[in-house]
Amino acid sequence: MDKKKQMVEIWGDVVEIKSLIIAIIVSIVSTMGFYAIAPSDDKTKQLFFGLIGAVIGFTISAIFIKPKRIIVIEEKIEE
């Protein structure tokens, strides 16, 4: 059984929908998790913690979700 992966184009790049959804969920969980542990009386720390969570979520996604593209370089031979 040959299953084709569903791909979608976002910002000029083609990505697999499953990987995109996983990356979004990881980023949301890490961002909101760090935001939730920030002191509730300090808006600056809440923003800072949320940004740290977003960077951590991006890093986790970049490490565990590998690119699916294949790059082929062809040389043009002129006669």
C-alpha positions in Angstrom: 0.0 0.0 0.0 1.6 3.2 -1.2 0.4 6.2 0.9 1.1 9.6 -0.5 2.0 12.2 2.1 -0.2 15.3 2.1 1.9 18.4 1.4 1.0 22.0 1.5 2.9 25.1 0.4 3.5 27.7 3.1 5.6 30.9 2.5 7.2 29.4 -0.6 8.2 26.1 1.0 6.5 22.7 0.8 5.8 20.9 4.1 4.1 17.8 5.2 0.9 18.6 7.0 1.5 16.0 9.8 4.9 17.6 10.6 3.5 21.1 10.5 0.7 20.2 13.0 3.2 18.5 15.3 5.5 21.5 15.2 2.6 23.9 15.9 1.5 21.8 18.9 5.0 21.6 20.4 5.4 25.4 20.0 2.0 26.1 21.6 2.6 23.8 24.5 6.1 25.1 25.3 5.1 28.7 24.9 2.0 28.5 27.0 3.8 26.3 29.5 6.6 28.8 30.1 4.0 31.6 30.2 2.0 29.8 32.9 5.1 29.4 35.2 5.9 33.1 35.0 4.9 35.3 38.0 1.3 36.5 37.4 2.0 40.0 38.7 4.8 40.9 36.3 3.8 41.3 32.6 7.4 41.7 31.5 8.4 38.3 32.9 5.3 36.7 31.4 6.4 38.1 27.9 10.0 37.0 28.5 9.0 33.5 29.6 6.6 33.1 26.7 9.4 34.1 24.3 11.8 31.6 25.9 9.1 28.9 25.5 8.6 29.8 21.8 12.3 29.5 21.1 12.5 26.2 23.0 9.5 24.9 21.0 11.1 26.0 17.7 14.4 24.3 18.7 12.7 21.1 19.6 10.7 21.1 16.3 13.9 21.8 14.3 15.8 19.0 16.0 13.1 16.3 15.8 11.3 17.1 12.5 13.8 16.7 9.7 13.3 18.2 6.2 11.6 16.0 3.7 13.0 17.7 0.6 15.5 16.3 -1.9 17.7 18.8 -3.6 19.1 17.8 -7.0 21.9 20.0 -8.5 22.2 19.7 -12.2 25.0 21.2 -14.2 24.2 22.8 -17.5 26.7 21.8 -20.2 27.0 24.3 -23.0 28.1 23.2 -26.5 
